[in-house]
Amino acid sequence: MEVGQMQRQLVDYTKSLFMEKGFLDGQFLQLQQLQDESNPDFVVEVVSLFFEDSEKLLNDLTSALSQQSVDFKRVDAHVHQLKGSSSRSLGCLQQVKQEYYLVKNKLQTLFRLEQQIVAAGGTIPMLELN
């Protein structure tokens, strides 16, 4: 696939992530603006750290909520770290986990497209939302 075609695919995919359920927002654009030649993988690194931390927190929440005697202070601490709210039920936790994995897959696809463009000798087009 030629670089120009990959760049168009990346722009289209990125725009769809802004439109579809708000996978991306203005904060993602701000992260991209902090990325430069001295740290070309800044956004990928920040998001990867978020994924690692979130996955650990989700596993900890699953474990805490699966106990016969649930320690809700511990659950609250984990939920606070995720900056969300919890109704303290496994059903809600499963929904959060599904959303997390959906967002993770979408962003990993975005980053793969960027890597393919760079590997093919192209540059990452900056997205402008109007």
N, CA, C and O atoms as a MOPAC input file, in Angstrom:
PM7 MOZYME 1SCF
protein

 N      0.85500 1    -1.17900 1     0.00000 1
 C      0.00000 1     0.00000 1     0.00000 1
 C      0.89900 1     1.23900 1     0.00000 1
 O      1.88100 1     1.29700 1     0.74000 1
 N      0.56500 1     2.21400 1    -0.81900 1
 C      1.38500 1     3.42100 1    -0.90300 1
 C      1.15900 1     4.32500 1     0.30900 1
 O      0.11800 1     4.25800 1     0.96400 1
 N      2.16000 1     5.17700 1     0.59900 1
 C      2.13300 1     6.03900 1     1.78300 1
 C      0.90700 1     6.94800 1     1.77900 1
 O      0.23100 1     7.08500 1     2.79800 1
 N      0.62200 1     7.56600 1     0.64400 1
 C     -0.52900 1     8.46900 1     0.56700 1
 C     -1.83000 1     7.78100 1     0.92600 1
 O     -2.67600 1     8.35400 1     1.61300 1
 N     -1.98800 1     6.56300 1     0.46700 1
 C     -3.20100 1     5.80000 1     0.77100 1
 C     -3.25700 1     5.46000 1     2.26200 1
 O     -4.32400 1     5.52600 1     2.87200 1
 N     -2.11000 1     5.09700 1     2.85200 1
 C     -2.07000 1     4.79800 1     4.29100 1
 C     -2.37200 1     6.04200 1     5.10600 1
 O     -3.06200 1     5.96900 1     6.12300 1
 N     -1.85300 1     7.19700 1     4.65800 1
 C     -2.11800 1     8.44500 1     5.37200 1
 C     -3.60800 1     8.79000 1     5.33800 1
 O     -4.16500 1     9.21100 1     6.35100 1
 N     -4.25700 1     8.61500 1     4.18600 1
 C     -5.70100 1     8.86300 1     4.08800 1
 C     -6.47300 1     7.90600 1     4.98500 1
 O     -7.44500 1     8.29000 1     5.63500 1
 N     -6.02300 1     6.64400 1     5.01100 1
 C     -6.67100 1     5.65000 1     5.86500 1
 C     -6.54000 1     6.04400 1     7.33200 1
 O     -7.49300 1     5.91900 1     8.10100 1
 N     -5.35600 1     6.52000 1     7.71900 1
 C     -5.13700 1     6.95000 1     9.10300 1
 C     -6.03500 1     8.13000 1     9.45400 1
 O     -6.66000 1     8.13200 1    10.51500 1
 N     -6.10900 1     9.12400 1     8.59000 1
 C     -6.95000 1    10.29400 1     8.85500 1
 C     -8.41700 1     9.88100 1     8.98300 1
 O     -9.11300 1    10.31200 1     9.90200 1
 N     -8.87800 1     9.04200 1     8.05100 1
 C    -10.27200 1     8.58200 1     8.10500 1
 C    -10.54700 1     7.79800 1     9.37900 1
 O    -11.57400 1     7.99600 1    10.02700 1
 N     -9.63200 1     6.91400 1     9.73500 1
 C     -9.81900 1     6.10100 1    10.93800 1
 C     -9.80600 1     6.97400 1    12.19100 1
 O    -10.61700 1     6.78000 1    13.09600 1
 N     -8.88300 1     7.93300 1    12.24100 1
 C     -8.80800 1     8.82500 1    13.39600 1
 C    -10.08900 1     9.64700 1    13.52500 1
 O    -10.62100 1     9.79900 1    14.62500 1
 N    -10.57700 1    10.17100 1    12.41900 1
 C    -11.83400 1    10.93100 1    12.46100 1
 C    -12.97800 1    10.06300 1    12.96600 1
 O    -13.82700 1    10.52600 1    13.72800 1
 N    -13.00000 1     8.79800 1    12.53900 1
 C    -14.07400 1     7.90200 1    12.98900 1
 C    -13.98700 1     7.66200 1    14.49800 1
 O    -15.01100 1     7.46900 1    15.15400 1
 N    -12.78400 1     7.67200 1    15.04600 1
 C    -12.62600 1     7.47500 1    16.49700 1
 C    -13.12500 1     8.69100 1    17.27700 1
 O    -13.56800 1     8.55400 1    18.41700 1
 N    -13.05900 1     9.86300 1    16.67800 1
 C    -13.62300 1    11.05600 1    17.31200 1
 C    -15.14400 1    11.02300 1    17.27000 1
 O    -15.80600 1    11.47000 1    18.20700 1
 N    -15.69200 1    10.49700 1    16.19500 1
 C    -17.13600 1    10.49300 1    16.00300 1
 C    -17.82300 1     9.34800 1    16.74500 1
 O    -18.89200 1     9.53800 1    17.32700 1
 N    -17.22500 1     8.17800 1    16.72900 1
 C    -17.83200 1     6.95300 1    17.25500 1
 C    -17.62900 1     6.86700 1    18.76600 1
 O    -16.51400 1     6.62500 1    19.22800 1
 N    -18.68300 1     7.05900 1    19.52700 1
 C    -18.67000 1     6.91700 1    20.99000 1
 C    -17.59600 1     7.76300 1    21.67400 1
 O    -17.32000 1     7.54500 1    22.85300 1
 N    -16.99700 1     8.69900 1    20.99200 1
 C    -16.00000 1     9.55400 1    21.62500 1
 C    -14.76000 1     8.81900 1    22.08700 1
 O    -14.23900 1     9.10100 1    23.16600 1
 N    -14.27500 1     7.87300 1    21.27800 1
 C    -13.05100 1     7.15800 1    21.65000 1
 C    -11.89100 1     8.13000 1    21.81500 1
 O    -11.02200 1     7.93300 1    22.66500 1
 N    -11.88200 1     9.17300 1    21.00200 1
 C    -10.85800 1    10.21100 1    21.10000 1
 C    -11.55300 1    11.54000 1    21.34100 1
 O    -12.70800 1    11.74400 1    20.96700 1
 N    -10.80300 1    12.44600 1    21.98400 1
 C    -11.34100 1    13.77700 1    22.22000 1
 C    -10.19900 1    14.78700 1    22.14200 1
 O     -9.09500 1    14.46200 1    21.70300 1
 N    -10.47500 1    15.98800 1    22.56600 1
 C     -9.48200 1    17.05200 1    22.51100 1
 C     -8.20500 1    16.73100 1    23.27100 1
 O     -7.13100 1    17.20400 1    22.90000 1
 N     -8.30500 1    15.94100 1    24.31900 1
 C     -7.10800 1    15.58200 1    25.07800 1
 C     -6.13400 1    14.77100 1    24.22500 1
 O     -4.91900 1    14.88800 1    24.38500 1
 N     -6.66500 1    13.95300 1    23.32500 1
 C     -5.79800 1    13.18100 1    22.43500 1
 C     -5.02900 1    14.12700 1    21.51100 1
 O     -3.84000 1    13.92700 1    21.26100 1
 N     -5.70800 1    15.15400 1    21.00900 1
 C     -5.03300 1    16.14700 1    20.16500 1
 C     -3.95700 1    16.88500 1    20.94700 1
 O     -2.89300 1    17.19100 1    20.41000 1
 N     -4.23300 1    17.17400 1    22.22300 1
 C     -3.23700 1    17.83900 1    23.06500 1
 C     -2.01600 1    16.94800 1    23.26000 1
 O     -0.88300 1    17.42700 1    23.22500 1
 N     -2.24600 1    15.64200 1    23.46600 1
 C     -1.12400 1    14.70800 1    23.57300 1
 C     -0.30300 1    14.71200 1    22.29400 1
 O      0.92700 1    14.72900 1    22.34300 1
 N     -0.97700 1    14.69600 1    21.14900 1
 C     -0.26600 1    14.69900 1    19.87300 1
 C      0.58500 1    15.95300 1    19.71400 1
 O      1.66800 1    15.89400 1    19.13100 1
 N      0.11300 1    17.08000 1    20.22200 1
 C      0.86600 1    18.32500 1    20.10800 1
 C      2.13400 1    18.30300 1    20.96000 1
 O      3.07700 1    19.04200 1    20.67900 1
 N      2.16500 1    17.46800 1    21.99200 1
 C      3.35700 1    17.33800 1    22.83600 1
 C      4.40700 1    16.42800 1    22.20300 1
 O      5.55200 1    16.38500 1    22.65300 1
 N      4.02100 1    15.72000 1    21.18200 1
 C      4.93000 1    14.79300 1    20.49900 1
 C      5.75800 1    15.57000 1    19.47500 1
 O      5.22700 1    16.39900 1    18.73600 1
 N      7.06700 1    15.29200 1    19.43900 1
 C      7.91700 1    15.94400 1    18.44400 1
 C      9.02900 1    15.00000 1    18.01500 1
 O      9.03200 1    13.82600 1    18.38600 1
 N      9.97300 1    15.51100 1    17.23300 1
 C     11.05200 1    14.67100 1    16.71100 1
 C     11.90100 1    14.06000 1    17.82200 1
 O     12.42200 1    12.95500 1    17.66500 1
 N     12.04600 1    14.76400 1    18.93900 1
 C     12.86500 1    14.23600 1    20.03700 1
 C     12.16700 1    13.09500 1    20.78300 1
 O     12.82800 1    12.29400 1    21.44400 1
 N     10.85200 1    13.01900 1    20.68200 1
 C     10.09700 1    11.94500 1    21.31900 1
 C      8.93300 1    11.54900 1    20.40100 1
 O      7.77600 1    11.85400 1    20.69300 1
 N      9.24800 1    10.86500 1    19.28300 1
 C      8.21800 1    10.56300 1    18.28600 1
 C      7.17500 1     9.54100 1    18.73600 1
 O      6.12400 1     9.41900 1    18.10700 1
 N      7.44900 1     8.81100 1    19.80900 1
 C      6.51300 1     7.79400 1    20.28800 1
 C      5.79000 1     8.22800 1    21.56100 1
 O      5.26600 1     7.39100 1    22.29600 1
 N      5.76200 1     9.53200 1    21.82000 1
 C      5.20300 1    10.04000 1    23.06600 1
 C      3.76900 1     9.56800 1    23.29800 1
 O      3.45700 1     9.05900 1    24.37400 1
 N      2.89400 1     9.73100 1    22.30600 1
 C      1.47800 1     9.38000 1    22.46900 1
 C      1.33700 1     7.88000 1    22.70800 1
 O      0.59200 1     7.46300 1    23.59400 1
 N      2.03800 1     7.07500 1    21.93300 1
 C      1.97300 1     5.62200 1    22.09900 1
 C      2.44000 1     5.23800 1    23.50500 1
 O      1.83200 1     4.38600 1    24.15300 1
 N      3.52200 1     5.86800 1    23.97500 1
 C      4.04100 1     5.55000 1    25.30600 1
 C      3.04700 1     5.92900 1    26.40300 1
 O      2.82400 1     5.14800 1    27.32800 1
 N      2.45500 1     7.10700 1    26.31100 1
 C      1.48600 1     7.55100 1    27.32700 1
 C      0.27000 1     6.62600 1    27.34200 1
 O     -0.18200 1     6.20600 1    28.40700 1
 N     -0.25500 1     6.31300 1    26.16300 1
 C     -1.43700 1     5.46500 1    26.09100 1
 C     -1.10000 1     4.04300 1    26.53900 1
 O     -1.91700 1     3.39500 1    27.19300 1
 N      0.07900 1     3.55500 1    26.20000 1
 C      0.49600 1     2.21300 1    26.63600 1
 C      0.58700 1     2.13200 1    28.15400 1
 O      0.17400 1     1.13700 1    28.75000 1
 N      1.12600 1     3.17300 1    28.78000 1
 C      1.17800 1     3.20700 1    30.24700 1
 C     -0.23000 1     3.20600 1    30.83600 1
 O     -0.49600 1     2.53100 1    31.83000 1
 N     -1.13100 1     3.97000 1    30.21000 1
 C     -2.51700 1     3.97900 1    30.66200 1
 C     -3.12200 1     2.58100 1    30.56200 1
 O     -3.79700 1     2.12800 1    31.48700 1
 N     -2.88100 1     1.89500 1    29.43900 1
 C     -3.41000 1     0.54800 1    29.26300 1
 C     -2.87700 1    -0.40100 1    30.32700 1
 O     -3.63200 1    -1.18200 1    30.90700 1
 N     -1.57600 1    -0.33100 1    30.58200 1
 C     -0.97600 1    -1.21900 1    31.59000 1
 C     -1.59400 1    -0.97000 1    32.96400 1
 O     -1.99000 1    -1.90700 1    33.65700 1
 N     -1.67100 1     0.29200 1    33.34300 1
 C     -2.23800 1     0.63400 1    34.65700 1
 C     -3.71300 1     0.24400 1    34.74200 1
 O     -4.15800 1    -0.30800 1    35.74800 1
 N     -4.46100 1     0.53200 1    33.68500 1
 C     -5.89500 1     0.23600 1    33.68700 1
 C     -6.15900 1    -1.26000 1    33.73500 1
 O     -7.05500 1    -1.71700 1    34.44400 1
 N     -5.37900 1    -2.01900 1    32.98200 1
 C     -5.58300 1    -3.46900 1    32.98200 1
 C     -5.33000 1    -4.04300 1    34.37200 1
 O     -6.07200 1    -4.90900 1    34.83700 1
 N     -4.28600 1    -3.56000 1    35.03100 1
 C     -4.00400 1    -4.01700 1    36.39500 1
 C     -5.14900 1    -3.63100 1    37.33000 1
 O     -5.59100 1    -4.44500 1    38.14200 1
 N     -5.62400 1    -2.40400 1    37.21800 1
 C     -6.73700 1    -1.95300 1    38.06400 1
 C     -8.00700 1    -2.75800 1    37.80400 1
 O     -8.71900 1    -3.11000 1    38.74400 1
 N     -8.29500 1    -3.05000 1    36.54300 1
 C     -9.48000 1    -3.84400 1    36.22400 1
 C     -9.36600 1    -5.25800 1    36.79500 1
 O    -10.34100 1    -5.80800 1    37.30600 1
 N     -8.18100 1    -5.83400 1    36.70600 1
 C     -7.96800 1    -7.16000 1    37.29500 1
 C     -8.10900 1    -7.10400 1    38.81100 1
 O     -8.69700 1    -7.99800 1    39.41800 1
 N     -7.56500 1    -6.04500 1    39.42200 1
 C     -7.69100 1    -5.88400 1    40.87800 1
 C     -9.15300 1    -5.70900 1    41.28400 1
 O     -9.59100 1    -6.25600 1    42.29600 1
 N     -9.90400 1    -4.94600 1    40.49200 1
 C    -11.33100 1    -4.76400 1    40.77400 1
 C    -12.09200 1    -6.07800 1    40.65000 1
 O    -12.94300 1    -6.39600 1    41.48100 1
 N    -11.78200 1    -6.82700 1    39.61900 1
 C    -12.42700 1    -8.12500 1    39.43000 1
 C    -12.17100 1    -9.01700 1    40.63200 1
 O    -13.07800 1    -9.66200 1    41.15800 1
 N    -10.91700 1    -9.03900 1    41.05400 1
 C    -10.54900 1    -9.86300 1    42.20300 1
 C    -11.25900 1    -9.39000 1    43.47800 1
 O    -11.78500 1   -10.19900 1    44.24300 1
 N    -11.26600 1    -8.08200 1    43.69200 1
 C    -11.88600 1    -7.53500 1    44.90100 1
 C    -13.38800 1    -7.80400 1    44.93000 1
 O    -13.93700 1    -8.11900 1    45.98500 1
 N    -14.05500 1    -7.68400 1    43.78500 1
 C    -15.50000 1    -7.88900 1    43.73800 1
 C    -15.88700 1    -9.36500 1    43.73000 1
 O    -17.04800 1    -9.70800 1    43.95400 1
 N    -14.91800 1   -10.23200 1    43.47400 1
 C    -15.20200 1   -11.67300 1    43.44100 1
 C    -15.09600 1   -12.31900 1    44.82400 1
 O    -15.46500 1   -13.48100 1    44.99800 1
 N    -14.60200 1   -11.57800 1    45.79000 1
 C    -14.44900 1   -12.11900 1    47.14200 1
 C    -15.81500 1   -12.31400 1    47.78500 1
 O    -16.77100 1   -11.59000 1    47.50300 1
 N    -15.87500 1   -13.31200 1    48.65300 1
 C    -17.13200 1   -13.56500 1    49.35200 1
 C    -17.51700 1   -12.37000 1    50.22300 1
 O    -18.68400 1   -11.98400 1    50.30000 1
 N    -16.51100 1   -11.80000 1    50.87400 1
 C    -16.72200 1   -10.60200 1    51.67400 1
 C    -15.98100 1    -9.45200 1    50.97100 1
 O    -14.75900 1    -9.33800 1    51.06500 1
 N    -16.73600 1    -8.61300 1    50.27600 1
 C    -16.14100 1    -7.55900 1    49.46300 1
 C    -15.66300 1    -6.41300 1    50.35100 1
 O    -16.41500 1    -5.90600 1    51.18300 1
 N    -14.41600 1    -6.01400 1    50.16700 1
 C    -13.83200 1    -4.86700 1    50.86300 1
 C    -14.10000 1    -3.63400 1    49.99800 1
 O    -13.34400 1    -3.34300 1    49.07100 1
 N    -15.17500 1    -2.91800 1    50.30600 1
 C    -15.57800 1    -1.81100 1    49.45900 1
 C    -14.62700 1    -0.63000 1    49.53500 1
 O    -14.58800 1     0.17600 1    48.60500 1
 N    -13.86400 1    -0.49700 1    50.59900 1
 C    -12.84600 1     0.55600 1    50.65300 1
 C    -11.77800 1     0.28800 1    49.59500 1
 O    -11.29700 1     1.20400 1    48.92900 1
 N    -11.42300 1    -0.96900 1    49.45800 1
 C    -10.44100 1    -1.35800 1    48.44100 1
 C    -11.01300 1    -1.13500 1    47.03900 1
 O    -10.32800 1    -0.63000 1    46.15000 1
 N    -12.27900 1    -1.51800 1    46.85700 1
 C    -12.94600 1    -1.30800 1    45.56500 1
 C    -12.98700 1     0.18300 1    45.25200 1
 O    -12.67700 1     0.58100 1    44.12900 1
 N    -13.36000 1     1.01000 1    46.21600 1
 C    -13.41000 1     2.45600 1    46.00300 1
 C    -12.04300 1     3.01200 1    45.61900 1
 O    -11.94100 1     3.88900 1    44.76200 1
 N    -10.99900 1     2.50000 1    46.25400 1
 C     -9.64900 1     2.96800 1    45.92900 1
 C     -9.29800 1     2.65400 1    44.47400 1
 O     -8.74600 1     3.49700 1    43.76800 1
 N     -9.61900 1     1.43900 1    44.03400 1
 C     -9.34400 1     1.06300 1    42.63600 1
 C    -10.17900 1     1.89900 1    41.66800 1
 O     -9.67700 1     2.37300 1    40.64900 1
 N    -11.44400 1     2.07200 1    41.99600 1
 C    -12.33400 1     2.83400 1    41.12200 1
 C    -11.88000 1     4.28700 1    41.05800 1
 O    -11.90500 1     4.90200 1    39.99200 1
 N    -11.46700 1     4.83400 1    42.19200 1
 C    -10.97800 1     6.21700 1    42.21200 1
 C     -9.77500 1     6.36200 1    41.28300 1
 O     -9.63600 1     7.37500 1    40.59700 1
 N     -8.91300 1     5.35600 1    41.26200 1
 C     -7.74700 1     5.40600 1    40.37600 1
 C     -8.17100 1     5.42100 1    38.91700 1
 O     -7.49300 1     6.03500 1    38.09300 1
 N     -9.23400 1     4.78600 1    38.58500 1
 C     -9.73200 1     4.80100 1    37.20900 1
 C    -10.49500 1     6.08500 1    36.89100 1
 O    -10.88300 1     6.30700 1    35.74400 1
 N    -10.71100 1     6.92400 1    37.89300 1
 C    -11.43300 1     8.18300 1    37.75000 1
 C    -12.86600 1     7.98100 1    37.29400 1
 O    -13.41800 1     8.78200 1    36.54100 1
 N    -13.44200 1     6.91800 1    37.75600 1
 C    -14.82500 1     6.63700 1    37.38000 1
 C    -15.67100 1     6.43400 1    38.60600 1
 O    -15.23900 1     6.71300 1    39.72400 1
 N    -16.86500 1     5.95400 1    38.40200 1
 C    -17.72500 1     5.61000 1    39.52200 1
 C    -18.13400 1     4.16300 1    39.37800 1
 O    -18.11900 1     3.60100 1    38.28300 1
 N    -18.49700 1     3.57200 1    40.49100 1
 C    -18.83500 1     2.15700 1    40.47500 1
 C    -20.13700 1     1.94900 1    41.22400 1
 O    -20.38600 1     2.58200 1    42.25000 1
 N    -20.95900 1     1.06100 1    40.70600 1
 C    -22.16400 1     0.69000 1    41.43800 1
 C    -21.90900 1    -0.59100 1    42.22000 1
 O    -22.83200 1    -1.21200 1    42.74500 1
 N    -20.62500 1    -0.97500 1    42.28700 1
 C    -20.19500 1    -2.14000 1    43.08500 1
 C    -20.88300 1    -3.40900 1    42.64700 1
 O    -21.40300 1    -4.16100 1    43.47100 1
 N    -20.88700 1    -3.64800 1    41.35800 1
 C    -21.44200 1    -4.91300 1    40.89000 1
 C    -20.54700 1    -5.48300 1    39.80500 1
 O    -19.91100 1    -4.73600 1    39.06100 1
 N    -20.49900 1    -6.79200 1    39.71400 1
 C    -19.68500 1    -7.45200 1    38.70000 1
 C    -20.20100 1    -7.14000 1    37.30000 1
 O    -19.41200 1    -7.05400 1    36.35900 1
 N    -21.48900 1    -6.97100 1    37.15000 1
 C    -22.04800 1    -6.64000 1    35.83900 1
 C    -21.51100 1    -5.32700 1    35.30900 1
 O    -21.13600 1    -5.23000 1    34.14100 1
 N    -21.47300 1    -4.31800 1    36.16300 1
 C    -20.93700 1    -3.01500 1    35.75800 1
 C    -19.44300 1    -3.11500 1    35.46600 1
 O    -18.94300 1    -2.49200 1    34.52900 1
 N    -18.74700 1    -3.88900 1    36.26000 1
 C    -17.31600 1    -4.06700 1    36.03600 1
 C    -17.06700 1    -4.72000 1    34.67900 1
 O    -16.14800 1    -4.32400 1    33.96200 1
 N    -17.87100 1    -5.71100 1    34.32100 1
 C    -17.71300 1    -6.35900 1    33.02200 1
 C    -17.93900 1    -5.36600 1    31.88800 1
 O    -17.24400 1    -5.41200 1    30.87300 1
 N    -18.90200 1    -4.47200 1    32.05600 1
 C    -19.16400 1    -3.46300 1    31.03400 1
 C    -17.97200 1    -2.51700 1    30.90400 1
 O    -17.58600 1    -2.15900 1    29.79200 1
 N    -17.39100 1    -2.11200 1    32.02800 1
 C    -16.20100 1    -1.25400 1    32.00200 1
 C    -15.06000 1    -1.97100 1    31.30100 1
 O    -14.35400 1    -1.37000 1    30.49100 1
 N    -14.87200 1    -3.25000 1    31.60400 1
 C    -13.80300 1    -4.01700 1    30.97400 1
 C    -14.01100 1    -4.11500 1    29.46400 1
 O    -13.05600 1    -3.99300 1    28.69600 1
 N    -15.25300 1    -4.33300 1    29.03600 1
 C    -15.53600 1    -4.41900 1    27.60100 1
 C    -15.22700 1    -3.10300 1    26.90200 1
 O    -14.63400 1    -3.08700 1    25.82400 1
 N    -15.62700 1    -2.01200 1    27.51800 1
 C    -15.34300 1    -0.69400 1    26.94200 1
 C    -13.84000 1    -0.44300 1    26.89400 1
 O    -13.32400 1     0.08500 1    25.90900 1
 N    -13.14700 1    -0.81800 1    27.95000 1
 C    -11.69700 1    -0.65600 1    28.00300 1
 C    -11.03200 1    -1.40000 1    26.84300 1
 O    -10.20400 1    -0.82900 1    26.13300 1
 N    -11.39000 1    -2.66100 1    26.65100 1
 C    -10.76700 1    -3.44800 1    25.58500 1
 C    -11.14900 1    -2.92100 1    24.20800 1
 O    -10.35000 1    -3.00100 1    23.27400 1
 N    -12.34700 1    -2.39000 1    24.07000 1
 C    -12.76000 1    -1.80200 1    22.80800 1
 C    -11.89500 1    -0.58100 1    22.48200 1
 O    -11.39000 1    -0.45100 1    21.36700 1
 N    -11.73000 1     0.30900 1    23.46200 1
 C    -10.89100 1     1.49500 1    23.26800 1
 C     -9.44400 1     1.07400 1    23.00200 1
 O     -8.78600 1     1.63000 1    22.12200 1
 N     -8.95400 1     0.10400 1    23.75400 1
 C     -7.57700 1    -0.36100 1    23.57200 1
 C     -7.36200 1    -0.87000 1    22.15100 1
 O     -6.36800 1    -0.51700 1    21.51700 1
 N     -8.26700 1    -1.68500 1    21.64500 1
 C     -8.13900 1    -2.22000 1    20.28700 1
 C     -8.18600 1    -1.10900 1    19.24100 1
 O     -7.42300 1    -1.13000 1    18.27500 1
 N     -9.07800 1    -0.14100 1    19.43300 1
 C     -9.19400 1     0.96500 1    18.47500 1
 C     -7.89000 1     1.76600 1    18.41700 1
 O     -7.40500 1     2.09000 1    17.33400 1
 N     -7.32600 1     2.08300 1    19.58800 1
 C     -6.10200 1     2.88300 1    19.61000 1
 C     -4.89600 1     2.08500 1    19.11900 1
 O     -4.00200 1     2.65300 1    18.49100 1
 N     -4.85300 1     0.79200 1    19.39000 1
 C     -3.77000 1    -0.02100 1    18.87000 1
 C     -3.81200 1    -0.07000 1    17.34500 1
 O     -2.76400 1    -0.05700 1    16.70100 1
 N     -5.00100 1    -0.12600 1    16.76500 1
 C     -5.13700 1    -0.07600 1    15.31200 1
 C     -4.63000 1     1.25800 1    14.78200 1
 O     -3.92600 1     1.30100 1    13.77300 1
 N     -4.98200 1     2.33900 1    15.45400 1
 C     -4.51600 1     3.66800 1    15.07200 1
 C     -2.99100 1     3.72000 1    15.08000 1
 O     -2.38200 1     4.22200 1    14.13400 1
 N     -2.37300 1     3.20800 1    16.13500 1
 C     -0.91600 1     3.25200 1    16.25100 1
 C     -0.23900 1     2.36000 1    15.22000 1
 O      0.83200 1     2.70300 1    14.71900 1
 N     -0.84800 1     1.21400 1    14.89200 1
 C     -0.29400 1     0.34100 1    13.85200 1
 C     -0.28700 1     1.04700 1    12.50100 1
 O      0.68000 1     0.94900 1    11.74500 1
 N     -1.37500 1     1.75900 1    12.20500 1
 C     -1.43400 1     2.51600 1    10.95700 1
 C     -0.32400 1     3.56500 1    10.91500 1
 O      0.33100 1     3.73700 1     9.88700 1
 N     -0.11500 1     4.26200 1    12.02500 1
 C      0.95900 1     5.26000 1    12.08400 1
 C      2.32000 1     4.60800 1    11.86000 1
 O      3.14200 1     5.14400 1    11.11700 1
 N      2.57000 1     3.46100 1    12.49100 1
 C      3.84000 1     2.76600 1    12.33400 1
 C      4.06700 1     2.33900 1    10.89800 1
 O      5.18900 1     2.42800 1    10.39900 1
 N      3.02400 1     1.87800 1    10.22300 1
 C      3.14300 1     1.46400 1     8.82400 1
 C      3.50700 1     2.64300 1     7.94400 1
 O      4.31700 1     2.50800 1     7.02700 1
 N      2.92300 1     3.78700 1     8.21100 1
 C      3.22500 1     4.98600 1     7.42600 1
 C      4.68000 1     5.38000 1     7.61500 1
 O      5.37900 1     5.65700 1     6.64000 1
 N      5.14400 1     5.40800 1     8.85700 1
 C      6.53600 1     5.77600 1     9.14500 1
 C      7.49400 1     4.75500 1     8.53100 1
 O      8.51300 1     5.12900 1     7.95100 1
 N      7.16900 1     3.46600 1     8.65900 1
 C      8.02400 1     2.41700 1     8.09700 1
 C      8.10900 1     2.52100 1     6.57500 1
 O      9.11100 1     2.12900 1     5.97700 1
 N      7.05000 1     3.05300 1     5.94900 1
 C      7.04000 1     3.19900 1     4.49600 1
 C      7.69000 1     4.51600 1     4.05500 1
 O      7.71300 1     4.83400 1     2.86600 1
 N      8.21600 1     5.27600 1     5.01500 1
 C      8.90600 1     6.52500 1     4.69500 1
 C      8.02900 1     7.75300 1     4.69700 1
 O      8.46400 1     8.82400 1     4.27400 1
 N      6.80200 1     7.62000 1     5.16400 1
 C      5.89000 1     8.75400 1     5.19300 1
 C      5.88300 1     9.46400 1     6.52700 1
 O      6.56500 1     9.06000 1     7.46900 1
 N      5.10200 1    10.52900 1     6.59400 1
 C      4.92900 1    11.26400 1     7.85100 1
 C      3.47600 1    11.14400 1     8.28500 1
 O      2.58500 1    10.90400 1     7.47000 1
 N      3.26000 1    11.31300 1     9.55800 1
 C      1.91900 1    11.20600 1    10.12300 1
 C      1.17400 1    12.51500 1     9.85900 1
 O      1.61600 1    13.57500 1    10.30200 1
 N      0.05800 1    12.45300 1     9.14700 1
 C     -0.70400 1    13.68600 1     8.88800 1
 C     -1.37900 1    14.16300 1    10.17400 1
 O     -1.90800 1    13.36600 1    10.94900 1
 N     -1.34800 1    15.47700 1    10.38200 1
 C     -2.02900 1    16.04100 1    11.54800 1
 C     -3.49600 1    16.21900 1    11.21500 1
 O     -3.85100 1    16.70300 1    10.14100 1
 N     -4.33600 1    15.82400 1    12.14400 1
 C     -5.77300 1    15.86600 1    11.94300 1
 C     -6.31600 1    17.20700 1    12.38800 1
 O     -5.96400 1    17.70600 1    13.45700 1
 N     -7.16700 1    17.78300 1    11.57500 1
 C     -7.84100 1    19.02100 1    11.93400 1
 C     -9.33000 1    18.75100 1    11.90900 1
 O     -9.88700 1    18.43400 1    10.85800 1
 N     -9.97800 1    18.87200 1    13.05300 1
 C    -11.42500 1    18.67600 1    13.14300 1
 C    -12.10400 1    20.02900 1    13.06200 1
 O    -11.73800 1    20.97700 1    13.75700 1
 N    -13.07200 1    20.09200 1    12.22000 1
 C    -13.81000 1    21.36700 1    12.07000 1
 C    -15.16300 1    21.25500 1    12.66100 1
 O    -15.93000 1    22.21800 1    12.63300 1

